Structure formats: structure tokens, C-alpha cells
Amino acid sequence: MTLHTSAMDRLCKRHVALSDFSTYGVGGLANYLAMPETSADLAELLQDCKRLGMPWYIFGMGSNILFPDEPNPDMVYISLKRLVELTVKNDKWFVASGTPMSLLSLMGLIGGGDSLDFTFLLPGCVGAGIYMNAKYNASQVCDILDTVYYIDTMDPALSVRSIPASDCQFAYKQSIFQHHPWIIIGADLNTPVSSEEQISSTALLLQEWKIRGSHPSSLPSFFSFFLGEVHALAGRGIPTPQSMLDIIKYRTSKKHFDYPSCGSVFKNNYDYGVAIGSLVDQLNLKGTEYGGAIISPHHGNMILNQNHAKATDILYLMNVITEAIHQQFGFIPEPEIVLV
């Protein structure tokens, strides 16, 4: 298909490996991939897609996604990882969709609070975190939100709308955005702005991320960047709180950043009352290999890309876990990972 529109010409790259845009390191060549940096660019690109009759797929940093080995040749893959902003507007922190969640924890650390600590080393962006209501232990993204901004793709004008966090139907790994054709643009936090120092230091952190941390979607690079920033803050007299040290200890002990992965593959079934990882452990499935993929020997709810795995390898092991849990424990686990 020949493209003659400005947004397509300006924003779309051709024949791009989706594996570079997923922390799984999996995915074939996309004919069209765009990374808009503003909501206006995104709206213009969507208008072009509509006019040309081309489907699109929106994603963030690719930390919870499994791309296909053979992508749809007509699909326009749109990453929001460059839609990055963390600024103060009307006395509230506004965070754009592509901003890494982990950056919020550093912003909070500079400000002297601890309500954002749980976002440390969550390897995804804010938009995706809102979409799935990302959590760590008892804390969830919905706890820190005031207002969410989005584009309704059914709106011909594709204008930016807002919705209070209280109306977003947040629950465990759930939100209203999973049930509507809405694209999250950003959000206002309910976290107070503490000082001018917090504002200026956060701006520098964001600039560092844009320069050094945002591409490619690599878990080791991600881990190295944020661990380095924590050490740098400690060098400035801002100590790392125990809550963050505990996160570092937990994630390193489970080898979360040693191999390409997307973290937990399945949602926990709280009606059953036992974590999926524990069930996989009981079934003696940890360490099971297929193709280039392996069920993590350290965490039963993670499937790792240990040797140039294909999407089909990971799907095979997902089916192994699903069938074993269904047969032994009587329920079908729901995937947490998004299958494109």
C-alpha cells in the first residue's frame, strides 16, 4: 500500500522488528511502526489510519505483551513510549502515558514521600499501568490517580477527554479502559508537589530517561538505569528507603531481569487463594523448556526467552501451564500478558 499522508510519512518507520519493542525480545517485522511524541501527532496518525482503512495496535513500553512471529502486514503498530512528560499543572503532577512507572518512585523519593515507592522497578509505562491497574503487593496504580486523560477512538474529532479516577472501575488488574476503545494519554496524580527542587530534579531525571533509558525495550538496561539513578540520589544525600531495597532484593532473587520476559504470565486467582507461581511449583513445571523458552526455575508464573524464543514457544508453555492447572486444580488461569 502506498502512503501519501503527512502523519504516516512523518511518523511511520518501515520493516521494524517488533522484538526490539518488547521486553520479551519476541516479534516479527512490522511493515509500519510509529512512536508519536504528542497527543496531537497520535490523533493525526489515527485519522490517517481511519482514512486509509488500516488497523492499528497501541502499546507502551512492551513489558506486558507478546507480539506475533508474523505480524499483520497492514497493521500500524503505535508505541507511546515517546509520549513522555512529567510536569506540574494546576498544582498537580501530570504524567504522560509513555512515562515509565518506575520514574514516579524516584520523583516521590526526591519529594520525601513513600506513596510512590511501589512503582519502583515496575517495568512498564504509566498508560499501560493505568489500563491494567498495575500493582505491587497491596498497592495499585489506581491509589495514586486523580484524573485520567484519554482519546475515544470512536469520536470523529479524536479530542482528549478526561475521567475522574473514581469513575474508572478499577479492580484487581481491571479498569474501564479494557472495555472501551479509549487510548490513555496521561493522568493527574493525587500526590502533592513538595518543592521546586522536586520539580527541577524530576525534569532532569526525565531528560536522562529520554537520552539513555527509553530504547530498546531491554530489561537489563531498564534495571541498570533505575538502579543507577537510585545510587545517584543516595550520593546526593537522598537515601534509598527499605521498601525500595526490599523490591530490589525480591526482583533480583527471582532473576526478574536476567532474561527477556514479560513478568507474570497469568493473573492470580484470588477465589482459589493460591498464587499461580505456587501452583506451577506444586506441579513441578518450573524449568520446563520448549524451543527457546523456559518456565522460570525461580518463579513459576514467569516464562523466559532464554534462547531466541518464538511467540509459538511461549504460547506452548502457556498451554502446558493452563492445562495442568485446569486438570489438577479445576480452573483455567486467566492470562495477564497481552497476546497480540
N, C-alpha and C positions, 0 to 999 in steps of 0.2 A: 504494500500500500504506500503510495506517495503522499507525503505530508507537506502541506503548504501553509500551515498556520504558525503564527509567531511564537505562541507558547510552546508548541511541540518542537519547533526548530530551536528555540532558545533553551529549553529545559530538558529535553529528552536526549539521553545517550543511547547508542545502538549497540546491540550484541554484547550485553554486560552479564558477567557471571553472577547469578544470584547468590552463589556460595560466599561471595565477598560481603554480602549484606545480611548474613545470618550468623549468629554465634554457633550454629551447628556446622558451619562450613559446608553446607549442602545446598544444591540447587543448580539447575542448568542455565543455559544462556537465555536471557530475556531480550527480545527484539527492541523493547522500549523500556527505559528506566529513567525516572526523573526525581530530583531532590529539590523541590521548591523551598525557598528561604522565607517567604512571606505568605500570609493567608490570601493576599491578592493574586500572587502567582499561582497558588493552588487553585483558586476559583477559576482563573483564566484557563488553566490546564484542563480542569474538569469540563468547562464549557466546550473546549476543543474536542475532548473525548466524546461528549454527547453529540456534537455536530457531525463527527466522523463515524459515529456508531461503534466506537471502540470501547471495550470493557476496561475497567481499571481495578487495581487492587492497592489499597492503602495499608502501609505498615510503618513501624517506627524504626527502632534500632535492630530489629530482627532477633531479639533474645528469647522469644517465646513462639517461634514459627518454624514450620518445616516446609520449605519450598519443594516443588516437584523437580524430578530429574529432567523432565521435558516440559518446560513451561508453555502455556498457551501462546502461540506466536503473535496473536493480535492483542494480547493483554498489555496495558500500560501499567507497569509496576511503579508505585509512587511511595518513596521513602520520605518521612517527615523528619529525619534525623538532623537536617539542617534548619528546621523551623525552631530555632533555639533563641530563647530570650528569658531573662530573669531580672525583672525591673520592678520598681515601686510605682504604683499608680493608685491615686486616691488613698494613700496611706496603707495599701495592701500590696503584698508581693504578687505580681503577675508572673506566671511561669508558662512559657510556650510549650506546645505539645512535644517537641523533639528534645527538650532539655532532659538530660539524664537524671533519673530519680536520685541517684547517689549524690548528685551535686547539692540537693536540698539538705542532706545531712551535714555537709561542710558549711553551708550557709547558716544553718542552725547552730553549729559548733562555734562559728565566729560570733554569733549573736548571744552566746551564753545560755541557750535553751537546750532542752533534750527531747522535745516532742517530735523532732525530725530524725532522731538517731536511727530509727528502724529502717529508713531508706538507704542506709549505708550498704554498699555492695549489692543492692538490688540492680541487676544488670539490664535495665530497660529504661525507656523514656517515660516522661510524665503522662503523655497521651495514652499510651498503652496501659500504664499503671492505673489510670482512671477507668479505662474501658473494662479491665478485668478486676478492678478494685484489689490491686496487689497488696499482699500482706506479708508481715514477718512476725512470727509469734502472735501476740494478741493485737498488734497494731495494724491498721489498714489505711490505705491511701485516703479513703473517704473521711477519716478522722481529721485530716488537715486541710480540707477543702471548704471554701466559702461559695464560690460561683464557678461554673464550668461554661466555657465558650465553645461553640460548635457551628458547623455548616450542615444544614439539612440538604442533602443532595437531591431531594425531590422539589426543593424551592428553585424555580427558574432563575431567580436572581443570585442564588448561592451566597446570600448575605450571612454575616456572622450573627448568631443568636446567642442568648445566654439562658442558663437554667440554674436555680439555686441547688446547692449540693443536697439539701434536704429533699428535693424532688427527684433525685437521680436513681431511686430504687436500689440503693446499694445493699448488697448482702455478700455472703461468702463467695468470692470470685465472680460476683454478679453486678451488673449495672444496667440502667435503662438503655445505654448505648449499644448493648448487644442485641437489642430488639428493634432498632430503628436505623435507617440509612443515614446516620449522622457521623460526621468526621470531627473529632475533638481537635480544637485549635489551641486551647490553653485553659488556664484556670487561675482564679484568685485564691490564694491561701488564707486560712484563718489565723495564720501565725503572725504575731506582731512584728513590725520592723523595729529593731532595737536601737540602731545608731547609724550615723553617717559612715562610720568605719565598716560596719557590716555591709552597707550598700557598696562602698568602693572596693572592698576586698572581694565581695561576691562578683562584681563586674570583672575583676582580674582573673578570678577562677574560671569564669565562663569563657573569657578570651583564651585562657590556657587550653581549655577543653576543645574549643574550636580549632586551635592550631595543632594540638598534639594528640587529642584523645578520641576524636569522633570517627575515624575511618582507618582501617576497615573494622568490621564488627568482630573483634577478636577478644575472647575472654581473658587471656593472659595480659594483653595490652590494657584492657579495661581495669583489671585488678592492679596492675603495676601503676597506672595513672593515679587511681584514687588512694592507694596505699602511700604513694609518694607525696600526694597533697596533704594527707593526714600527718605524715612525718614533717613536712614543711611547716605546717601550722604549729606542731609541737615545738619546732625550732624557734618559732616566734612567741613562745610562751603560752600557747593555747593547747593544753594537754588533751590527750585522747581519752574520752570517758570510758569507764568499764563496759558500758553497753556496746560500744563500738569494738573494743578489744574482744569481747565475747563473740561478736559477729565474725571477726577475723579468725578467731580460733575455731569456731564451728565450721565455717566455709572451707578453711584450709584443711581441717581434719577430714572433711568429706571429699576433698580433692575436687571442689567445685570448678576450679579454674585451670585444672591441669590438661583437660582435653576439651575439644569443641563439644558443646552440648546446649540444651535449652532449659537446663534446670529440671524441675519436677515435670514428669510427663503426664501424670494423672492427678486429678483433684482428689483430695481425701474425702472419704465417705463418712461424714460425721454421724449419720444414722447407725452405721456399723460400729464406729467408735475406735477403730484401729487404723493407724496411718498406712497408706498404700505401701510405703517403703518397708514397713514391718511385715506386712503380708507377703511381699515378694521375698523377704528374708526367710519367713517360715516355709515358703515353697521351695527354698534352696535354688532360686533362679539367679541370684547375683553371680555375675561372672559369665553368664550365658552369652555366647558370641554367635553372630550371623553376619557373613560378609565382612564389611569393615566396621560393624557396630558391635557394642557390648553393653549388657546391663551392668551398670557400675558395680564393681566389687565392694565399694564403700557406701553406696546409697541405692537401695532397691528401687527407688522411684526416679532414677536417672538412667537414660540410655546415652552412651557416649559414642562419639565419632572417633574411633581410635586409629583407623587406617583407611582414609579416603572413602568413608561410607557413602552409600547412596540412600536416597529417601526410602527406597523399597526395602533396604536392610533394616532401617529404623522402624518402618511400619510392620515388618515381620516380627520384630521383637515386641512391639506394642501388642500385636495379636497374641503372641505367646503369653504375655502377662495377663491380658484380658481373659483369654480362655481358661487359664489356670485359676485365676481368682473367681471367675464365674462358677467353675466346676467345684472348687474347694470351699468357697465362702458364700456362694449364692447370689452374687450381684455383679453387674458389669460396671467396671470403673469408667468414669467419665474423663475423656482427655482434657488436660489443661493446655497442652500445646495446641496451637492453631495449625490445622492441616490445610495447606493451600491446594 
